[in-house]
Amino acid sequence: MERDIILSRLLEKYERSKHLLEPGASSRRVMLRVERKELPEYQYQNAAIRDEFNRAAEELAREGLVSAEWVKNRPVLSAVALNLKAVERCYQAAGRTHPRARAERVAEKVQAGLAHVDTPWIADWRDEVCERARNIYAVPHFCKKDPAVLPELLTALAQYDALRGEPVTMRAFSSRCYHDSKRFERNVREIFLEIARSRHPGLAEACEQSGLGVRDQLAYLGIYARPELYELSGRCALTTETGRLHVDAVWPFGIALPSTAVDAVRSIDLSGTGRVVFIENKTNYDEFLLSELDAGTLAVYHGGFLSPQKRKLFVKIAQALPEGAQAFFWADIDLGGFRMFSQLQALIPGLLPLRMGGEDVTAYRENGLPRSQEYLDRLAQTLESGDFPLFEGAIQRILEYGVTIEQEIFLGNR
């Protein structure tokens, strides 16, 4: 045991030193100094413990793996230094794998497992992992903790790429990967999402602005714990492969369309509709149906982020709008609302904000949500860079009053 402790401590220091990547570039020794408590297990005042460590150090020194230094005229170690010319033998003696060999194995597995993927965020992760492994012998943290996770993760990433954007339930996805409907959720899901959040710009932004939970993050990527429900209400009809659904049959309450049905929608009839209103907040959406919905309006619950299936539905709605009809978006008057507007505007270029102007900030400032100076500074930067041109007035008022406006405020003050 004492041998393993000494060698492991020395190799850990070696891996943090310049010697690992640039052998011979430094004259500094890799050593453990007892007086600096770099070998805390060595209790020189306890004769039994001291003697066991002394014997282990002497044995390692005889094998040429370390050199031992002693306190003058006392049977007490002062330091143990690694023999840099015997590093490979030290790893063998300690039962450890040299970081170079471990990193190369990881790089080979990642490259082989993801050689043909086209999904940008997966390919980006693959390339960086391989580059770091081969240049600085660094591997993802989970490879150190549990190497068995890597093959399962690579299977999931490759299978996700093969979906080519098609939606799938989490259990079905897991079965495709492992012939086990729960293994993805049990073993791989957290690491899969960790990589996606760090590499997928849309998911990272959605998490920042909406605080998405695990299931919503997966849904954003097209993996559903269960089908999402997309709510809409108005005088419209949906034509599918098997028939025609008249949404206004349940006026004004509308319907909830499962995400699995979106691909079956062949056309949407919005004749007579003059505007579509996307409403981010569910409570505001429900209230809008009861108090403001009219025959010329289609109301759509937006829900905060656009999963692939929701995006498909919104595009179909936009394409079905009659010529001259307008599209509006209503959300919190804050940075998150502005970003969501921009995302939806990318799908519907003529999109306009509803109740998100500077006058609305002024009208409801007494009930506004106070913001930190850091938040206001970030908002000021967007004003300077012109990120949200349609919201310049609102941003100026937010900076003036130091508050943002949540949608629910409108419910009790209209």
C-alpha positions in Angstrom: 0.0 0.0 0.0 2.8 2.5 0.9 4.5 1.8 -2.5 1.3 2.6 -4.3 0.7 5.8 -2.3 4.2 7.1 -3.0 4.2 6.3 -6.7 0.6 7.6 -7.2 1.4 10.9 -5.5 4.6 11.3 -7.6 2.8 10.5 -10.8 0.0 12.9 -10.0 2.7 15.6 -9.6 4.4 14.5 -12.8 1.1 14.8 -14.7 0.7 18.4 -13.5 4.3 19.3 -14.4 6.0 20.5 -17.5 7.7 17.1 -17.8 4.6 15.4 -19.1 4.3 17.4 -22.4 7.9 18.6 -22.7 10.3 15.9 -21.4 13.7 17.4 -20.6 12.5 21.0 -20.9 12.7 21.6 -17.1 15.4 20.9 -14.6 13.0 20.8 -11.7 12.6 17.5 -10.0 9.2 15.9 -9.4 9.3 15.2 -5.7 7.3 14.9 -2.4 8.6 16.9 0.5 7.6 15.6 3.9 8.1 18.9 5.6 5.6 20.5 3.2 3.1 17.8 4.0 3.1 16.6 0.3 3.0 13.0 1.7 0.5 13.5 4.6 0.3 9.7 5.1 3.9 9.7 6.3 3.6 10.2 10.1 7.2 10.2 11.2 6.3 10.3 14.9 4.4 7.0 14.6 7.2 4.4 14.3 5.1 1.7 12.7 3.8 3.9 9.9 7.2 5.6 9.5 9.0 2.3 9.1 6.6 0.9 6.6 7.0 4.0 4.4 10.7 3.9 4.9 10.8 0.3 3.7 8.6 1.2 0.7 10.8 4.1 -0.3 14.0 2.1 0.0 12.5 -0.7 -2.1 11.4 1.7 -4.8 14.9 3.3 -4.7 16.6 -0.1 -5.2 14.3 -0.7 -8.2 15.5 2.6 -9.7 12.0 4.2 -9.7 12.7 6.9 -7.1 15.4 8.5 -5.1 15.0 8.9 -1.3 16.4 11.7 0.8 16.7 11.4 4.6 16.9 13.7 7.6 20.5 13.8 8.7 21.4 11.2 11.2 17.7 10.1 11.6 15.6 7.3 10.1 13.1 9.9 8.7 12.4 10.6 5.1 12.7 14.2 4.0 11.8 13.8 0.4 11.1 11.2 -2.4 11.9 12.2 -6.0 10.6 10.5 -9.2 13.2 9.0 -11.5 12.2 10.8 -14.8 14.2 8.3 -16.8 12.0 5.5 -15.4 8.6 7.0 -15.8 7.1 4.2 -18.0 8.3 1.6 -15.4 6.7 3.8 -12.6 3.4 3.7 -14.3 3.6 -0.1 -14.7 4.6 -0.5 -11.1 1.7 1.7 -9.9 -0.8 -0.1 -12.2 -1.6 3.2 -13.9 -1.9 4.2 -17.5 0.3 6.9 -18.9 -1.8 10.0 -19.9 -0.4 9.8 -23.4 -1.5 6.2 -23.9 -4.9 6.8 -22.3 -5.5 10.0 -24.4 -4.5 8.2 -27.6 -7.0 5.4 -26.9 -9.7 7.9 -26.3 -8.9 9.8 -29.5 -8.9 6.6 -31.5 -12.3 5.5 -30.1 -13.9 9.0 -30.6 -12.6 9.3 -34.1 -13.7 5.9 -35.1 -17.1 6.2 -33.5 -17.9 9.6 -34.9 -16.0 9.6 -38.1 -19.0 10.1 -40.3 -21.2 12.4 -38.3 -22.5 15.6 -39.9 -24.3 17.2 -36.9 -22.2 20.4 -36.3 -22.1 20.3 -32.5 -21.2 16.6 -32.4 -18.5 17.0 -35.0 -17.1 20.0 -33.1 -16.9 18.1 -29.9 -15.3 15.1 -31.7 -12.6 17.3 -33.2 -11.8 19.1 -30.0 -11.6 15.9 -28.0 -9.2 14.4 -30.5 -7.1 17.6 -30.7 -6.7 18.0 -26.9 -6.0 14.3 -26.5 -3.2 14.2 -29.0 -1.7 17.6 -28.1 -1.9 17.8 -24.4 -3.1 14.3 -23.4 -6.3 15.7 -22.0 -9.5 13.6 -22.0 -13.1 14.3 -21.0 -13.6 14.1 -17.2 -16.0 11.1 -17.5 -13.3 9.0 -19.2 -11.2 9.3 -16.1 -14.1 8.5 -13.7 -15.7 5.7 -15.7 -14.1 4.7 -19.0 -17.0 2.4 -19.8 -19.3 5.4 -20.4 -17.4 6.5 -23.5 -18.5 3.6 -25.9 -22.2 4.1 -24.8 -21.9 7.9 -25.3 -20.4 7.5 -28.8 -23.3 5.1 -29.7 -25.8 7.7 -28.6 -24.1 10.6 -30.5 -23.8 8.5 -33.7 -27.4 7.4 -33.4 -28.6 10.9 -32.8 -26.7 12.1 -35.9 -28.4 9.3 -37.9 -31.8 10.7 -37.0 -31.2 13.6 -39.4 -33.5 15.9 -37.4 -36.4 13.4 -37.1 -38.1 13.4 -33.7 -37.9 10.4 -31.4 -39.1 9.5 -27.9 -36.3 9.0 -25.4 -37.3 5.3 -24.8 -37.3 4.6 -28.5 -34.0 6.3 -28.9 -32.5 4.3 -26.1 -33.8 1.1 -27.6 -32.2 2.0 -31.0 -28.9 2.6 -29.3 -28.7 -0.3 -26.8 -31.7 -2.5 -27.2 -32.5 -1.3 -23.7 -35.2 1.4 -23.3 -33.8 2.9 -20.1 -30.0 2.8 -20.6 -29.7 6.2 -22.2 -31.6 7.9 -19.4 -29.7 5.9 -16.8 -26.1 6.0 -18.0 -25.7 8.6 -20.8 -28.3 11.3 -20.7 -26.5 13.8 -18.4 -23.2 13.6 -20.3 -25.0 13.8 -23.7 -26.7 17.0 -22.6 -23.6 18.4 -21.0 -21.9 18.2 -24.4 -24.9 19.5 -26.2 -25.2 22.6 -23.9 -21.5 23.4 -24.5 -21.6 22.9 -28.3 -25.1 23.7 -29.5 -25.5 27.5 -29.6 -29.3 27.4 -29.7 -29.6 25.1 -26.7 -27.1 27.1 -24.7 -29.1 30.2 -25.4 -32.4 28.6 -24.6 -31.1 27.3 -21.3 -29.8 30.8 -20.4 -33.0 32.6 -21.2 -35.6 30.0 -20.1 -33.9 27.8 -17.6 -34.8 24.6 -19.4 -35.1 21.4 -17.4 -33.7 18.1 -18.6 -36.8 17.1 -20.5 -37.1 20.4 -22.3 -33.4 20.3 -23.2 -33.9 16.9 -24.8 -37.1 18.1 -26.5 -35.1 21.0 -27.9 -32.8 18.4 -29.6 -35.8 16.4 -30.8 -35.7 13.7 -28.1 -39.0 13.6 -26.3 -39.7 12.1 -22.9 -43.3 12.2 -24.1 -44.9 14.0 -27.1 -45.1 17.8 -26.6 -48.5 19.5 -26.9 -48.8 22.6 -29.1 -51.8 24.7 -28.3 -53.6 27.0 -30.8 -57.0 28.5 -31.2 -58.8 30.3 -34.0 -60.9 29.8 -37.1 -58.6 27.4 -38.9 -58.5 23.9 -40.2 -55.7 21.3 -40.3 -55.7 18.8 -43.2 -53.8 15.5 -42.5 -53.4 12.3 -44.4 -56.6 10.9 -42.9 -59.0 13.9 -42.7 -59.7 17.5 -41.8 -59.7 19.0 -38.3 -61.6 22.2 -37.6 -60.0 23.9 -34.7 -62.9 26.4 -34.3 -65.2 23.5 -33.4 -64.0 24.1 -29.9 -64.0 27.9 -30.1 -62.5 29.8 -28.2 -60.6 27.1 -26.2 -58.7 25.6 -29.1 -56.8 22.4 -29.4 -53.5 20.8 -28.2 -51.8 19.2 -31.1 -49.2 16.4 -30.2 -45.8 16.9 -31.6 -46.0 13.4 -33.2 -48.9 14.7 -35.4 -47.0 17.7 -36.9 -45.5 15.8 -39.7 -48.9 14.5 -40.7 -50.3 18.0 -41.2 -50.4 18.5 -45.0 -51.9 22.0 -45.0 -53.4 24.6 -42.7 -56.4 26.7 -43.8 -56.3 30.2 -42.4 -58.6 31.9 -44.9 -60.2 34.9 -43.2 -57.4 35.2 -40.6 -55.9 38.6 -40.5 -53.3 38.0 -37.8 -51.5 35.4 -35.8 -50.5 36.1 -32.2 -47.7 34.0 -30.6 -48.0 34.3 -26.8 -45.1 33.1 -24.7 -46.8 32.8 -21.3 -49.5 30.1 -20.8 -51.6 32.1 -18.4 -51.6 35.0 -20.8 -52.5 32.7 -23.7 -55.5 31.2 -21.8 -56.7 34.7 -20.8 -56.3 35.9 -24.4 -58.6 33.1 -25.7 -61.4 34.1 -23.3 -61.2 37.9 -23.5 -59.5 38.9 -26.7 -59.7 36.2 -29.4 -61.7 37.3 -32.4 -62.7 35.6 -35.7 -59.8 37.2 -37.5 -57.1 36.0 -35.1 -55.2 32.8 -34.7 -53.7 32.5 -31.2 -50.7 30.2 -30.6 -49.1 29.3 -27.3 -45.4 29.9 -27.8 -44.0 28.3 -24.6 -40.5 29.8 -24.4 -38.3 27.7 -26.7 -38.5 26.1 -30.1 -38.0 22.4 -30.3 -37.6 20.9 -33.8 -41.3 19.8 -34.1 -42.6 23.1 -32.7 -40.4 25.0 -35.2 -41.9 22.9 -38.0 -45.5 23.7 -36.9 -44.7 27.4 -36.6 -43.2 27.5 -40.1 -46.4 25.8 -41.5 -48.6 28.4 -39.8 -46.5 31.2 -41.2 -46.7 29.7 -44.7 -50.4 29.4 -44.4 -51.1 33.0 -43.5 -53.1 34.9 -46.2 -51.4 37.7 -48.0 -51.5 40.9 -46.0 -52.0 39.1 -42.6 -49.6 40.1 -39.8 -47.8 38.0 -37.2 -47.2 39.2 -33.6 -45.2 38.0 -30.7 -46.0 38.8 -27.0 -43.6 37.9 -24.2 -41.9 39.4 -21.1 -40.2 42.7 -21.9 -36.8 41.6 -21.0 -33.6 40.1 -22.6 -35.2 36.7 -22.8 -38.3 38.0 -24.6 -36.1 40.0 -27.1 -34.1 36.9 -27.9 -37.2 34.7 -28.3 -38.6 37.3 -30.7 -35.4 37.2 -32.8 -35.6 33.4 -33.0 -39.2 33.5 -34.1 -38.5 36.4 -36.5 -35.9 34.2 -38.2 -38.9 31.9 -39.2 -41.3 34.8 -39.8 -39.5 37.8 -41.2 -42.4 40.2 -40.9 -43.0 39.4 -37.2 -43.9 42.4 -35.0 -43.8 42.7 -31.2 -47.1 43.1 -29.3 -47.2 45.0 -26.0 -43.5 45.0 -25.7 -42.7 48.7 -26.4 -41.2 51.5 -24.3 -44.6 52.8 -23.5 -45.5 49.5 -21.9 -42.4 49.6 -19.7 -43.4 53.1 -18.6 -47.0 52.2 -18.0 -46.2 49.2 -15.8 -42.8 50.2 -14.3 -44.3 50.3 -10.7 -44.9 46.6 -11.0 -41.7 45.8 -12.8 -39.0 43.3 -11.8 -35.9 45.1 -10.5 -32.7 44.1 -12.3 -29.1 44.0 -11.2 -26.5 46.4 -12.6 -24.8 43.5 -14.3 -28.1 42.6 -16.2 -28.6 46.3 -17.1 -25.1 46.5 -18.4 -25.6 43.5 -20.6 -28.8 45.1 -22.0 -27.0 48.3 -22.6 -24.5 46.4 -24.7 -27.2 45.0 -26.9 -28.5 48.6 -27.4 -25.0 49.8 -28.5 -24.5 46.8 -30.9 -28.0 47.2 -32.4 -29.0 43.6 -31.6 -32.7 44.3 -31.1 -33.7 47.3 -33.3 -37.4 46.9 -32.7 -36.9 47.0 -29.0 -34.7 50.1 -28.7 -37.4 52.1 -27.0 -38.2 49.4 -24.5 -34.5 48.9 -23.7 -34.0 52.6 -23.1 -37.0 52.6 -20.7 -35.7 49.5 -18.9 -32.3 51.2 -18.4 -34.0 54.3 -17.2 -36.3 52.6 -14.6 -34.0 49.6 -13.8 -36.9 47.1 -14.2 -38.2 44.6 -16.7 -41.9 43.8 -17.3 -43.3 40.3 -17.0 -46.3 39.3 -19.1 -48.5 38.5 -16.2 -48.6 42.1 -15.1 -50.9 42.9 -18.0 -53.5 40.5 -16.7 -54.5 42.5 -13.7 -53.9 46.0 -15.2 -55.7 46.0 -18.5 
